[in-house]
Amino acid sequence: MVSGFEVFKAVTPFLIAYVVVVVWHTQKRKEVLANEAKNLILGLNNFKTLANQLHSYLMLVDGVFNHKECIVKTEELRKTATGLRSDLILFSELMGREDEYKKFITILDDFFIKLYSLSVLESWEDRFEDNDNYNLVVNFSNEAQPFKKKIISYALYGFHK
């Protein structure tokens, strides 16, 4: 007859293997999401840098402002915004929090549209007739900050699901 201790000895390696697989899967998922979050932070920082450059360029007076160069800068920002938008959608789907990130995607879209709208205007007076246009990048940064903080917490393995 087989004793309880013998059964325990026989089952123990399988139990340990099961626990290791479960823990490894959980850790691997966190690692993948943290890497996606880090990439998203880099993309967001790059977008903000390009937006700052475009906004600064838009502030140039008419004699210095070159519309063709502005179009090139705007196109570069558009490509970056499109990639960032896709990354945000993917990240929100991976996290299972699509609704939470819809607002951030809307903020991103609105900001790009506003900068794009300014870039098609020829005169400095037209671009900055509205004083709110001076603070576009600062306002975007302030609106994006709560989302960026959440993404940073994911990059640091701080998952709160």
Sequence and secondary structure as in RCSB ss.txt:
>XXXX:A:sequence
MVSGFEVFKAVTPFLIAYVVVVVWHTQKRKEVLANEAKNLILGLNNFKTLANQLHSYLMLVDGVFNHKECIVKTE
ELRKTATGLRSDLILFSELMGREDEYKKFITILDDFFIKLYSLSVLESWEDRFEDNDNYNLVVNFSNEAQPFKKK
IISYALYGFHK
>XXXX:A:secstr
   HHHHHHHHHHHHHHHHHHHHHHHHHHHHHHHHHHHHHHHHHHHHHHHHHHHHHHHTS TTT  HHHHHHHHH
HHHHHHHHHHHHHHHHHHHHT HHHHHHHHHHHHHHHHHHHHHHT  SHHHHTSSGGGGGHHHHHHHHHHHHHHH
HHHHHTT    
